[in-house]
């Protein structure tokens, strides 16, 4: 069986253009990151569960850091060594999973 081709890393201009259209996301080296603030710890965990469902659906799993009412999501495609279309697509879906931008 043929092995699936790894996604290609996006160039800096493509990532910069995407970032200009998305509120709150930042580029940190070869990753995209965004902090989401919630009224309570419980709300943070509900959001994390939504992100987990999306990540499983996309078969692309972010790093998630929970600090009481703040959840920081970090996306990168390790096989490509940076940010790919998979990261942008999941980031957009994560934004839709909450009203916190």
FITIGU-888116 format. One record per atom (N, C-alpha, C, CB): x, y, z; residue in three letters; atom name; residue number from 1. Coordinates in nm, 4 decimals. Glycine has a CB too. Layout:
N
[[X, Y, Z], "ALA", "CA", NUM];
...
***
This chain:
101
[[0.0841, -0.1169, 0.0000], "UNK", "N", 1];
[[0.0000, 0.0000, 0.0000], "UNK", "CA", 1];
[[0.0893, 0.1241, 0.0000], "UNK", "C", 1];
[[-0.0960, -0.0007, 0.1216], "UNK", "CB", 1];
[[0.0555, 0.2232, -0.0814], "UNK", "N", 2];
[[0.1331, 0.3465, -0.0912], "UNK", "CA", 2];
[[0.1146, 0.4317, 0.0335], "UNK", "C", 2];
[[0.0927, 0.4260, -0.2161], "UNK", "CB", 2];
[[0.2222, 0.4897, 0.0776], "UNK", "N", 3];
[[0.2166, 0.5758, 0.1956], "UNK", "CA", 3];
[[0.1660, 0.7137, 0.1544], "UNK", "C", 3];
[[0.3564, 0.5862, 0.2640], "UNK", "CB", 3];
[[0.0785, 0.7704, 0.2347], "UNK", "N", 4];
[[0.0236, 0.9025, 0.2057], "UNK", "CA", 4];
[[0.1348, 1.0067, 0.2113], "UNK", "C", 4];
[[-0.0896, 0.9382, 0.3050], "UNK", "CB", 4];
[[0.1302, 1.0999, 0.1178], "UNK", "N", 5];
[[0.2285, 1.2073, 0.1115], "UNK", "CA", 5];
[[0.2050, 1.3048, 0.2267], "UNK", "C", 5];
[[0.2213, 1.2806, -0.0250], "UNK", "CB", 5];
[[0.3125, 1.3426, 0.2934], "UNK", "N", 6];
[[0.3031, 1.4384, 0.4038], "UNK", "CA", 6];
[[0.2611, 1.5746, 0.3483], "UNK", "C", 6];
[[0.4391, 1.4492, 0.4807], "UNK", "CB", 6];
[[0.1798, 1.6488, 0.4234], "UNK", "N", 7];
[[0.1403, 1.7822, 0.3789], "UNK", "CA", 7];
[[0.2631, 1.8726, 0.3645], "UNK", "C", 7];
[[0.0394, 1.8443, 0.4778], "UNK", "CB", 7];
[[0.2533, 1.9695, 0.2748], "UNK", "N", 8];
[[0.3649, 2.0610, 0.2529], "UNK", "CA", 8];
[[0.3551, 2.1822, 0.3445], "UNK", "C", 8];
[[0.3694, 2.1058, 0.1069], "UNK", "CB", 8];
[[0.4692, 2.2212, 0.3961], "UNK", "N", 9];
[[0.4801, 2.3388, 0.4810], "UNK", "CA", 9];
[[0.4470, 2.4628, 0.3975], "UNK", "C", 9];
[[0.6228, 2.3497, 0.5439], "UNK", "CB", 9];
[[0.3659, 2.5516, 0.4549], "UNK", "N", 10];
[[0.3290, 2.6753, 0.3861], "UNK", "CA", 10];
[[0.4420, 2.7773, 0.3959], "UNK", "C", 10];
[[0.1991, 2.7335, 0.4450], "UNK", "CB", 10];
[[0.4510, 2.8632, 0.2944], "UNK", "N", 11];
[[0.5520, 2.9684, 0.3004], "UNK", "CA", 11];
[[0.5046, 3.0797, 0.3935], "UNK", "C", 11];
[[0.5818, 3.0244, 0.1589], "UNK", "CB", 11];
[[0.5978, 3.1633, 0.4345], "UNK", "N", 12];
[[0.5691, 3.2690, 0.5320], "UNK", "CA", 12];
[[0.4606, 3.3646, 0.4820], "UNK", "C", 12];
[[0.6967, 3.3474, 0.5636], "UNK", "CB", 12];
[[0.4609, 3.3951, 0.3540], "UNK", "N", 13];
[[0.3612, 3.4871, 0.2988], "UNK", "CA", 13];
[[0.2202, 3.4299, 0.3097], "UNK", "C", 13];
[[0.3935, 3.5187, 0.1529], "UNK", "CB", 13];
[[0.2039, 3.3029, 0.2832], "UNK", "N", 14];
[[0.0724, 3.2385, 0.2943], "UNK", "CA", 14];
[[0.0214, 3.2425, 0.4376], "UNK", "C", 14];
[[0.0793, 3.0933, 0.2453], "UNK", "CB", 14];
[[0.1096, 3.2125, 0.5321], "UNK", "N", 15];
[[0.0710, 3.2140, 0.6735], "UNK", "CA", 15];
[[0.0376, 3.3567, 0.7162], "UNK", "C", 15];
[[0.1842, 3.1556, 0.7625], "UNK", "CB", 15];
[[0.1179, 3.4528, 0.6758], "UNK", "N", 16];
[[0.0938, 3.5928, 0.7105], "UNK", "CA", 16];
[[-0.0417, 3.6400, 0.6570], "UNK", "C", 16];
[[0.2066, 3.6817, 0.6553], "UNK", "CB", 16];
[[-0.0748, 3.6046, 0.5342], "UNK", "N", 17];
[[-0.2042, 3.6408, 0.4764], "UNK", "CA", 17];
[[-0.3198, 3.5806, 0.5536], "UNK", "C", 17];
[[-0.2111, 3.5967, 0.3321], "UNK", "CB", 17];
[[-0.3052, 3.4556, 0.5949], "UNK", "N", 18];
[[-0.4102, 3.3897, 0.6736], "UNK", "CA", 18];
[[-0.4258, 3.4587, 0.8082], "UNK", "C", 18];
[[-0.3780, 3.2399, 0.6936], "UNK", "CB", 18];
[[-0.3140, 3.4903, 0.8726], "UNK", "N", 19];
[[-0.3182, 3.5541, 1.0049], "UNK", "CA", 19];
[[-0.3879, 3.6902, 1.0005], "UNK", "C", 19];
[[-0.1764, 3.5707, 1.0597], "UNK", "CB", 19];
[[-0.3739, 3.7627, 0.8923], "UNK", "N", 20];
[[-0.4380, 3.8935, 0.8794], "UNK", "CA", 20];
[[-0.5904, 3.8822, 0.8792], "UNK", "C", 20];
[[-0.3910, 3.9625, 0.7518], "UNK", "CB", 20];
[[-0.6412, 3.7655, 0.8454], "UNK", "N", 21];
[[-0.7855, 3.7439, 0.8388], "UNK", "CA", 21];
[[-0.8413, 3.6746, 0.9630], "UNK", "C", 21];
[[-0.8190, 3.6624, 0.7166], "UNK", "CB", 21];
[[-0.7558, 3.6360, 1.0567], "UNK", "N", 22];
[[-0.7991, 3.5618, 1.1755], "UNK", "CA", 22];
[[-0.7605, 3.6380, 1.3008], "UNK", "C", 22];
[[-0.7376, 3.4200, 1.1777], "UNK", "CB", 22];
[[-0.8559, 3.6607, 1.3864], "UNK", "N", 23];
[[-0.8308, 3.7343, 1.5097], "UNK", "CA", 23];
[[-0.7727, 3.6431, 1.6172], "UNK", "C", 23];
[[-0.9595, 3.7993, 1.5600], "UNK", "CB", 23];
[[-0.6649, 3.6892, 1.6804], "UNK", "N", 24];
[[-0.6109, 3.6203, 1.7965], "UNK", "CA", 24];
[[-0.5012, 3.5187, 1.7696], "UNK", "C", 24];
[[-0.7190, 3.5534, 1.8649], "UNK", "CB", 24];
[[-0.4933, 3.4657, 1.6495], "UNK", "N", 25];
[[-0.3897, 3.3675, 1.6186], "UNK", "CA", 25];
[[-0.2572, 3.4387, 1.5957], "UNK", "C", 25];
[[-0.4283, 3.2831, 1.4946], "UNK", "CB", 25];
[[-0.1480, 3.3763, 1.6425], "UNK", "N", 26];
[[-0.0143, 3.4310, 1.6257], "UNK", "CA", 26];
[[0.0788, 3.3212, 1.5755], "UNK", "C", 26];
[[0.0381, 3.4914, 1.7584], "UNK", "CB", 26];
[[0.1784, 3.3627, 1.5029], "UNK", "N", 27];
[[0.2806, 3.2681, 1.4598], "UNK", "CA", 27];
[[0.3951, 3.2729, 1.5592], "UNK", "C", 27];
[[0.3304, 3.2997, 1.3157], "UNK", "CB", 27];
[[0.4340, 3.1586, 1.6076], "UNK", "N", 28];
[[0.5492, 3.1439, 1.6958], "UNK", "CA", 28];
[[0.6417, 3.0417, 1.6303], "UNK", "C", 28];
[[0.5064, 3.0992, 1.8419], "UNK", "CB", 28];
[[0.7431, 3.0904, 1.5616], "UNK", "N", 29];
[[0.8361, 3.0037, 1.4895], "UNK", "CA", 29];
[[0.7590, 2.9188, 1.3878], "UNK", "C", 29];
[[0.9151, 2.9129, 1.5885], "UNK", "CB", 29];
[[0.7557, 2.7885, 1.4066], "UNK", "N", 30];
[[0.6871, 2.6989, 1.3134], "UNK", "CA", 30];
[[0.5511, 2.6536, 1.3642], "UNK", "C", 30];
[[0.7728, 2.5783, 1.2860], "UNK", "CB", 30];
[[0.4876, 2.7359, 1.4487], "UNK", "N", 31];
[[0.3572, 2.6995, 1.5033], "UNK", "CA", 31];
[[0.2593, 2.8161, 1.4948], "UNK", "C", 31];
[[0.3713, 2.6535, 1.6482], "UNK", "CB", 31];
[[0.1312, 2.7818, 1.5026], "UNK", "N", 32];
[[0.0242, 2.8794, 1.5223], "UNK", "CA", 32];
[[-0.0238, 2.8621, 1.6652], "UNK", "C", 32];
[[-0.0938, 2.8606, 1.4181], "UNK", "CB", 32];
[[-0.0517, 2.9717, 1.7328], "UNK", "N", 33];
[[-0.0985, 2.9631, 1.8700], "UNK", "CA", 33];
[[-0.2058, 3.0680, 1.8971], "UNK", "C", 33];
[[0.0181, 2.9799, 1.9673], "UNK", "CB", 33];
[[-0.2974, 3.0318, 1.9856], "UNK", "N", 34];
[[-0.4026, 3.1244, 2.0263], "UNK", "CA", 34];
[[-0.4473, 3.0884, 2.1668], "UNK", "C", 34];
[[-0.5226, 3.1209, 1.9272], "UNK", "CB", 34];
[[-0.4674, 3.1929, 2.2483], "UNK", "N", 35];
[[-0.5193, 3.1745, 2.3839], "UNK", "CA", 35];
[[-0.6676, 3.2096, 2.3843], "UNK", "C", 35];
[[-0.4409, 3.2621, 2.4871], "UNK", "CB", 35];
[[-0.7473, 3.1234, 2.4438], "UNK", "N", 36];
[[-0.8910, 3.1420, 2.4578], "UNK", "CA", 36];
[[-0.9221, 3.1587, 2.6062], "UNK", "C", 36];
[[-0.9706, 3.0219, 2.3962], "UNK", "CB", 36];
[[-0.9933, 3.2650, 2.6408], "UNK", "N", 37];
[[-1.0299, 3.2901, 2.7809], "UNK", "CA", 37];
[[-1.1770, 3.2588, 2.8035], "UNK", "C", 37];
[[-1.0001, 3.4367, 2.8201], "UNK", "CB", 37];
[[-1.2048, 3.1936, 2.9176], "UNK", "N", 38];
[[-1.3400, 3.1524, 2.9529], "UNK", "CA", 38];
[[-1.3743, 3.2000, 3.0934], "UNK", "C", 38];
[[-1.3549, 2.9997, 2.9426], "UNK", "CB", 38];
[[-1.5037, 3.2035, 3.1260], "UNK", "N", 39];
[[-1.5444, 3.2502, 3.2591], "UNK", "CA", 39];
[[-1.5044, 3.1569, 3.3729], "UNK", "C", 39];
[[-1.6926, 3.2691, 3.2620], "UNK", "CB", 39];
[[-1.4850, 3.0287, 3.3437], "UNK", "N", 40];
[[-1.4562, 2.9335, 3.4511], "UNK", "CA", 40];
[[-1.3714, 2.8172, 3.4000], "UNK", "C", 40];
[[-1.5868, 2.8807, 3.5121], "UNK", "CB", 40];
[[-1.3170, 2.7425, 3.4933], "UNK", "N", 41];
[[-1.2410, 2.6225, 3.4594], "UNK", "CA", 41];
[[-1.3293, 2.5229, 3.3843], "UNK", "C", 41];
[[-1.1830, 2.5574, 3.5864], "UNK", "CB", 41];
[[-1.4517, 2.5049, 3.4315], "UNK", "N", 42];
[[-1.5441, 2.4108, 3.3676], "UNK", "CA", 42];
[[-1.5672, 2.4480, 3.2207], "UNK", "C", 42];
[[-1.6785, 2.4079, 3.4435], "UNK", "CB", 42];
[[-1.5852, 2.5770, 3.1922], "UNK", "N", 43];
[[-1.6037, 2.6226, 3.0540], "UNK", "CA", 43];
[[-1.4790, 2.5927, 2.9697], "UNK", "C", 43];
[[-1.6351, 2.7741, 3.0509], "UNK", "CB", 43];
[[-1.3612, 2.6065, 3.0317], "UNK", "N", 44];
[[-1.2368, 2.5736, 2.9613], "UNK", "CA", 44];
[[-1.2347, 2.4269, 2.9204], "UNK", "C", 44];
[[-1.1149, 2.6055, 3.0494], "UNK", "CB", 44];
[[-1.2764, 2.3401, 3.0113], "UNK", "N", 45];
[[-1.2746, 2.1964, 2.9841], "UNK", "CA", 45];
[[-1.3789, 2.1577, 2.8794], "UNK", "C", 45];
[[-1.2988, 2.1181, 3.1132], "UNK", "CB", 45];
[[-1.4940, 2.2223, 2.8812], "UNK", "N", 46];
[[-1.5948, 2.1980, 2.7770], "UNK", "CA", 46];
[[-1.5350, 2.2320, 2.6407], "UNK", "C", 46];
[[-1.7244, 2.2821, 2.8029], "UNK", "CB", 46];
[[-1.4655, 2.3445, 2.6322], "UNK", "N", 47];
[[-1.4002, 2.3845, 2.5076], "UNK", "CA", 47];
[[-1.2948, 2.2821, 2.4657], "UNK", "C", 47];
[[-1.3360, 2.5232, 2.5229], "UNK", "CB", 47];
[[-1.2124, 2.2371, 2.5598], "UNK", "N", 48];
[[-1.1100, 2.1376, 2.5282], "UNK", "CA", 48];
[[-1.1740, 2.0118, 2.4708], "UNK", "C", 48];
[[-1.0274, 2.1031, 2.6536], "UNK", "CB", 48];
[[-1.2864, 1.9700, 2.5252], "UNK", "N", 49];
[[-1.3560, 1.8520, 2.4730], "UNK", "CA", 49];
[[-1.4061, 1.8753, 2.3305], "UNK", "C", 49];
[[-1.4735, 1.8149, 2.5644], "UNK", "CB", 49];
[[-1.4521, 1.9964, 2.3019], "UNK", "N", 50];
[[-1.4931, 2.0290, 2.1643], "UNK", "CA", 50];
[[-1.3728, 2.0205, 2.0697], "UNK", "C", 50];
[[-1.5568, 2.1711, 2.1582], "UNK", "CB", 50];
[[-1.2618, 2.0757, 2.1140], "UNK", "N", 51];
[[-1.1405, 2.0717, 2.0321], "UNK", "CA", 51];
[[-1.0950, 1.9275, 2.0109], "UNK", "C", 51];
[[-1.0278, 2.1542, 2.0979], "UNK", "CB", 51];
[[-1.1049, 1.8448, 2.1137], "UNK", "N", 52];
[[-1.0664, 1.7040, 2.1004], "UNK", "CA", 52];
[[-1.1499, 1.6333, 1.9945], "UNK", "C", 52];
[[-1.0808, 1.6319, 2.2346], "UNK", "CB", 52];
[[-1.2792, 1.6617, 1.9925], "UNK", "N", 53];
[[-1.3674, 1.6016, 1.8917], "UNK", "CA", 53];
[[-1.3267, 1.6468, 1.7521], "UNK", "C", 53];
[[-1.5149, 1.6387, 1.9190], "UNK", "CB", 53];
[[-1.3009, 1.7759, 1.7359], "UNK", "N", 54];
[[-1.2563, 1.8276, 1.6060], "UNK", "CA", 54];
[[-1.1228, 1.7650, 1.5653], "UNK", "C", 54];
[[-1.2434, 1.9813, 1.6108], "UNK", "CB", 54];
[[-1.0300, 1.7579, 1.6588], "UNK", "N", 55];
[[-0.8981, 1.7032, 1.6292], "UNK", "CA", 55];
[[-0.9078, 1.5576, 1.5830], "UNK", "C", 55];
[[-0.8076, 1.7137, 1.7524], "UNK", "CB", 55];
[[-0.9910, 1.4790, 1.6496], "UNK", "N", 56];
[[-1.0103, 1.3404, 1.6071], "UNK", "CA", 56];
[[-1.0722, 1.3342, 1.4680], "UNK", "C", 56];
[[-1.0987, 1.2653, 1.7075], "UNK", "CB", 56];
[[-1.1695, 1.4205, 1.4416], "UNK", "N", 57];
[[-1.2341, 1.4232, 1.3103], "UNK", "CA", 57];
[[-1.1334, 1.4577, 1.2002], "UNK", "C", 57];
[[-1.3499, 1.5245, 1.3098], "UNK", "CB", 57];
[[-1.0465, 1.5532, 1.2255], "UNK", "N", 58];
[[-0.9460, 1.5961, 1.1270], "UNK", "CA", 58];
[[-0.8202, 1.5093, 1.1302], "UNK", "C", 58];
[[-0.9078, 1.7415, 1.1518], "UNK", "CB", 58];
[[-0.8108, 1.4187, 1.2288], "UNK", "N", 59];
[[-0.6909, 1.3373, 1.2494], "UNK", "CA", 59];
[[-0.5666, 1.4266, 1.2542], "UNK", "C", 59];
[[-0.6771, 1.2312, 1.1370], "UNK", "CB", 59];
[[-0.5799, 1.5349, 1.3309], "UNK", "N", 60];
[[-0.4723, 1.6329, 1.3460], "UNK", "CA", 60];
[[-0.4861, 1.6921, 1.4858], "UNK", "C", 60];
[[-0.4785, 1.7455, 1.2341], "UNK", "CB", 60];
[[-0.3889, 1.6677, 1.5702], "UNK", "N", 61];
[[-0.4058, 1.6939, 1.7130], "UNK", "CA", 61];
[[-0.3143, 1.8058, 1.7619], "UNK", "C", 61];
[[-0.3794, 1.5673, 1.7928], "UNK", "CB", 61];
[[-0.3734, 1.9121, 1.8165], "UNK", "N", 62];
[[-0.2948, 2.0254, 1.8653], "UNK", "CA", 62];
[[-0.2370, 1.9986, 2.0039], "UNK", "C", 62];
[[-0.3805, 2.1513, 1.8686], "UNK", "CB", 62];
[[-0.1425, 2.0822, 2.0423], "UNK", "N", 63];
[[-0.0996, 2.0870, 2.1817], "UNK", "CA", 63];
[[-0.1992, 2.1773, 2.2531], "UNK", "C", 63];
[[0.0499, 2.1397, 2.1969], "UNK", "CB", 63];
[[-0.2441, 2.1345, 2.3700], "UNK", "N", 64];
[[-0.3447, 2.2089, 2.4463], "UNK", "CA", 64];
[[-0.2911, 2.2318, 2.5869], "UNK", "C", 64];
[[-0.4816, 2.1326, 2.4502], "UNK", "CB", 64];
[[-0.2880, 2.3584, 2.6271], "UNK", "N", 65];
[[-0.2433, 2.3955, 2.7605], "UNK", "CA", 65];
[[-0.3596, 2.4619, 2.8331], "UNK", "C", 65];
[[-0.1192, 2.4901, 2.7544], "UNK", "CB", 65];
[[-0.3990, 2.4046, 2.9473], "UNK", "N", 66];
[[-0.5100, 2.4586, 3.0260], "UNK", "CA", 66];
[[-0.4536, 2.5228, 3.1522], "UNK", "C", 66];
[[-0.6138, 2.3472, 3.0617], "UNK", "CB", 66];
[[-0.4843, 2.6510, 3.1696], "UNK", "N", 67];
[[-0.4447, 2.7248, 3.2897], "UNK", "CA", 67];
[[-0.5708, 2.7885, 3.3457], "UNK", "C", 67];
[[-0.3335, 2.8334, 3.2589], "UNK", "CB", 67];
[[-0.6417, 2.7141, 3.4279], "UNK", "N", 68];
[[-0.7681, 2.7534, 3.4884], "UNK", "CA", 68];
[[-0.8685, 2.7968, 3.3823], "UNK", "C", 68];
[[-0.7461, 2.8658, 3.5890], "UNK", "CB", 68];
[[-0.8825, 2.9256, 3.3547], "UNK", "N", 69];
[[-0.9854, 2.9706, 3.2602], "UNK", "CA", 69];
[[-0.9272, 3.0111, 3.1253], "UNK", "C", 69];
[[-1.0622, 3.0872, 3.3190], "UNK", "CB", 69];
[[-0.7999, 2.9819, 3.1030], "UNK", "N", 70];
[[-0.7361, 3.0114, 2.9746], "UNK", "CA", 70];
[[-0.6873, 2.8812, 2.9117], "UNK", "C", 70];
[[-0.6180, 3.1116, 2.9925], "UNK", "CB", 70];
[[-0.7239, 2.8624, 2.7864], "UNK", "N", 71];
[[-0.6788, 2.7457, 2.7102], "UNK", "CA", 71];
[[-0.5957, 2.7974, 2.5940], "UNK", "C", 71];
[[-0.8001, 2.6579, 2.6596], "UNK", "CB", 71];
[[-0.4722, 2.7504, 2.5836], "UNK", "N", 72];
[[-0.3859, 2.7884, 2.4721], "UNK", "CA", 72];
[[-0.3725, 2.6693, 2.3789], "UNK", "C", 72];
[[-0.2460, 2.8362, 2.5222], "UNK", "CB", 72];
[[-0.4042, 2.6937, 2.2523], "UNK", "N", 73];
[[-0.3957, 2.5920, 2.1478], "UNK", "CA", 73];
[[-0.2723, 2.6222, 2.0636], "UNK", "C", 73];
[[-0.5257, 2.5889, 2.0593], "UNK", "CB", 73];
[[-0.1924, 2.5196, 2.0369], "UNK", "N", 74];
[[-0.0755, 2.5336, 1.9496], "UNK", "CA", 74];
[[-0.0853, 2.4285, 1.8403], "UNK", "C", 74];
[[0.0585, 2.5190, 2.0298], "UNK", "CB", 74];
[[-0.0738, 2.4755, 1.7163], "UNK", "N", 75];
[[-0.0851, 2.3883, 1.5996], "UNK", "CA", 75];
[[0.0429, 2.3892, 1.5170], "UNK", "C", 75];
[[-0.2033, 2.4306, 1.5130], "UNK", "CB", 75];
[[0.0808, 2.2723, 1.4706], "UNK", "N", 76];
[[0.1930, 2.2564, 1.3791], "UNK", "CA", 76];
[[0.1826, 2.1163, 1.3199], "UNK", "C", 76];
[[0.3315, 2.2789, 1.4517], "UNK", "CB", 76];
[[0.2297, 2.1019, 1.1987], "UNK", "N", 77];
[[0.2332, 1.9694, 1.1364], "UNK", "CA", 77];
[[0.3763, 1.9192, 1.1457], "UNK", "C", 77];
[[0.1830, 1.9733, 0.9866], "UNK", "CB", 77];
[[0.4010, 1.8307, 1.2399], "UNK", "N", 78];
[[0.5376, 1.7866, 1.2685], "UNK", "CA", 78];
[[0.6022, 1.7188, 1.1480], "UNK", "C", 78];
[[0.5379, 1.6914, 1.3873], "UNK", "CB", 78];
[[0.5255, 1.6404, 1.0721], "UNK", "N", 79];
[[0.5803, 1.5720, 0.9543], "UNK", "CA", 79];
[[0.6335, 1.6700, 0.8509], "UNK", "C", 79];
[[0.4743, 1.4836, 0.8908], "UNK", "CB", 79];
[[0.5737, 1.7899, 0.8441], "UNK", "N", 80];
[[0.6146, 1.8909, 0.7464], "UNK", "CA", 80];
[[0.7150, 1.9898, 0.8051], "UNK", "C", 80];
[[0.4926, 1.9659, 0.6947], "UNK", "CB", 80];
[[0.7326, 1.9869, 0.9359], "UNK", "N", 81];
[[0.8257, 2.0780, 0.9998], "UNK", "CA", 81];
[[0.7745, 2.2209, 1.0101], "UNK", "C", 81];
[[0.9539, 2.0772, 0.9258], "UNK", "CB", 81];
[[0.6419, 2.2356, 1.0142], "UNK", "N", 82];
[[0.5871, 2.3711, 1.0262], "UNK", "CA", 82];
[[0.4375, 2.3751, 1.0051], "UNK", "C", 82];
[[0.6537, 2.4631, 0.9278], "UNK", "CB", 82];
[[0.3903, 2.4883, 0.9592], "UNK", "N", 83];
[[0.2476, 2.5147, 0.9433], "UNK", "CA", 83];
[[0.2027, 2.4717, 0.8040], "UNK", "C", 83];
[[0.2162, 2.6646, 0.9669], "UNK", "CB", 83];
[[0.0926, 2.3949, 0.7998], "UNK", "N", 84];
[[0.0376, 2.3475, 0.6727], "UNK", "CA", 84];
[[-0.1104, 2.3845, 0.6645], "UNK", "C", 84];
[[0.0567, 2.1935, 0.6577], "UNK", "CB", 84];
[[-0.1707, 2.3511, 0.5524], "UNK", "N", 85];
[[-0.3152, 2.3722, 0.5349], "UNK", "CA", 85];
[[-0.3953, 2.2995, 0.6423], "UNK", "C", 85];
[[-0.3597, 2.3250, 0.3958], "UNK", "CB", 85];
[[-0.3441, 2.1847, 0.6894], "UNK", "N", 86];
[[-0.4140, 2.1114, 0.7963], "UNK", "CA", 86];
[[-0.4268, 2.1966, 0.9216], "UNK", "C", 86];
[[-0.3401, 1.9805, 0.8294], "UNK", "CB", 86];
[[-0.3226, 2.2715, 0.9528], "UNK", "N", 87];
[[-0.3248, 2.3579, 1.0712], "UNK", "CA", 87];
[[-0.4238, 2.4717, 1.0541], "UNK", "C", 87];
[[-0.1853, 2.4140, 1.0994], "UNK", "CB", 87];
[[-0.4241, 2.5333, 0.9362], "UNK", "N", 88];
[[-0.5169, 2.6439, 0.9105], "UNK", "CA", 88];
[[-0.6615, 2.5963, 0.9164], "UNK", "C", 88];
[[-0.4880, 2.7075, 0.7737], "UNK", "CB", 88];
[[-0.6885, 2.4811, 0.8575], "UNK", "N", 89];
[[-0.8252, 2.4283, 0.8569], "UNK", "CA", 89];
[[-0.8727, 2.3967, 0.9989], "UNK", "C", 89];
[[-0.8333, 2.3022, 0.7693], "UNK", "CB", 89];
[[-0.7870, 2.3348, 1.0786], "UNK", "N", 90];
[[-0.8264, 2.3024, 1.2160], "UNK", "CA", 90];
[[-0.8413, 2.4295, 1.2989], "UNK", "C", 90];
[[-0.7234, 2.2083, 1.2811], "UNK", "CB", 90];
[[-0.7533, 2.5267, 1.2799], "UNK", "N", 91];
[[-0.7636, 2.6531, 1.3532], "UNK", "CA", 91];
[[-0.8975, 2.7210, 1.3249], "UNK", "C", 91];
[[-0.6471, 2.7470, 1.3156], "UNK", "CB", 91];
[[-0.9398, 2.7206, 1.2007], "UNK", "N", 92];
[[-1.0687, 2.7815, 1.1657], "UNK", "CA", 92];
[[-1.1837, 2.7085, 1.2333], "UNK", "C", 92];
[[-1.0889, 2.7814, 1.0135], "UNK", "CB", 92];
[[-1.1773, 2.5773, 1.2380], "UNK", "N", 93];
[[-1.2830, 2.4999, 1.3037], "UNK", "CA", 93];
[[-1.2818, 2.5238, 1.4552], "UNK", "C", 93];
[[-1.2662, 2.3492, 1.2733], "UNK", "CB", 93];
[[-1.1645, 2.5374, 1.5124], "UNK", "N", 94];
[[-1.1555, 2.5679, 1.6552], "UNK", "CA", 94];
[[-1.2193, 2.7024, 1.6847], "UNK", "C", 94];
[[-1.0091, 2.5671, 1.7019], "UNK", "CB", 94];
[[-1.1953, 2.8019, 1.5999], "UNK", "N", 95];
[[-1.2594, 2.9324, 1.6179], "UNK", "CA", 95];
[[-1.4121, 2.9197, 1.6166], "UNK", "C", 95];
[[-1.2136, 3.0298, 1.5079], "UNK", "CB", 95];
[[-1.4647, 2.8338, 1.5299], "UNK", "N", 96];
[[-1.6089, 2.8149, 1.5215], "UNK", "CA", 96];
[[-1.6629, 2.7431, 1.6448], "UNK", "C", 96];
[[-1.6445, 2.7366, 1.3956], "UNK", "CB", 96];
[[-1.5761, 2.6719, 1.7169], "UNK", "N", 97];
[[-1.6199, 2.5948, 1.8347], "UNK", "CA", 97];
[[-1.6447, 2.6825, 1.9554], "UNK", "C", 97];
[[-1.5169, 2.4898, 1.8700], "UNK", "CB", 97];
[[-1.6123, 2.8094, 1.9458], "UNK", "N", 98];
[[-1.6320, 2.9008, 2.0593], "UNK", "CA", 98];
[[-1.6662, 3.0401, 2.0082], "UNK", "C", 98];
[[-1.5052, 2.9060, 2.1492], "UNK", "CB", 98];
[[-1.7273, 3.1164, 2.0906], "UNK", "N", 99];
[[-1.7511, 3.2561, 2.0547], "UNK", "CA", 99];
[[-1.6395, 3.3442, 2.1042], "UNK", "C", 99];
[[-1.8838, 3.3042, 2.1106], "UNK", "CB", 99];
[[-1.5424, 3.2859, 2.1761], "UNK", "N", 100];
[[-1.4276, 3.3622, 2.2262], "UNK", "CA", 100];
[[-1.3245, 3.3747, 2.1155], "UNK", "C", 100];
[[-1.3653, 3.2946, 2.3521], "UNK", "CB", 100];
[[-1.3019, 3.4921, 2.0694], "UNK", "N", 101];
[[-1.2007, 3.5167, 1.9662], "UNK", "CA", 101];
[[-1.0930, 3.6002, 2.0263], "UNK", "C", 101];
[[-1.2602, 3.5858, 1.8412], "UNK", "CB", 101];
***
